[in-house]
Amino acid sequence: MTSPSPDLAPVVDIRDLHFRYDARDVLRGINMRVPRGKVVAIMGGSGCGKTTLMRLIGGQLRPRGGELKVFGESIADINRERLYDLRRRMGMLFQFGALFTDMSVYDNVAFPLHEHTDLPEELIRDLVLMKLHAVGLRGAAHLMPNELSGGMARRVALARTIALDPQLIMYDEPFTGLDPISLSVIGQLIRRLNDALGASSIVVTHDVQESLQIVDYIYFVSEGRIAAEGTPDEIRASTDPWVHQFVWGESDGPVPFQYPARPYREALLGSADA
């Protein structure tokens, strides 16, 4: 399968990346590129290292080996002040939105503008309403998070994520817990906002079918490595058993349903410590 076009300078460039928690290897030689202006999905089973990879890109964790560059700078080599500068160019949509529950919709979206800029309140107001309008919720500016549906809360969180016009937007399971209509709306917003901002986006998700509609490229992670990669058309047409099982949600295939254990008959009839 072909990788993203090499003539596009990557916003994220990862080469032979390794990471471990104590003695447990999580990433074992990841290679990945996120070109400018593209939406890239990272998929794989639970516990395969997807969220860890996103934390490494955001600088919450530091690599144990290999190279990780964001906006051309090595995350492992920069100091905290420079890391904070880079983070101002990033936006993060957390799983379930993570809105501040004691703040209104308006104040949630205004929060990063108040924290990271010295803009006058009149201009902040215009920017907040602009971002809320982009996600279809300008009329909900006065509501509190507990008055929102799940889909609305996710859209407010998305408006907050793009408040500072980030160049790199990361999404951690943006479709989790949404009804089919809200899921489709969020998916289309991710695509449209990425294109409108001229940004690059990384989507960590289990929702294969929705992602295939909106992304430019997909990386599948398994056991800390890239198991497969390609464009949506290449992934759909793949004959690789692992990719086919994951894309179509089949119970039988290279990914087993049963966790490794002693033979069932032996466990039932054998010793009590089974």
Secondary structure, 3 states (H helix, E strand, C coil): CCCCCCCCCEEEEEEEEEEEECCEEEEEEEEEEEECCCEEEEECCCCCCHHHHHHHHCCCCCCCEEEEEECCEECCCCCHHHHHHHHCCEEEECCCCCCCCCCCHHHHHHHHHHHHCCCCHHHHHHHHHHHHHHCCCHHHCCCCHHHCCHHHHHHHHHHHHCCCCCCEEEEECCCCCCCHHHHHHHHHHHHHHHHHHCCEEEEECCCHHHHHHHCCEEEEEECCEEEEEECHHHHHHCCCHHHHHHHHCCCCCCCCCCCCCCCHHHHHHCCCCC
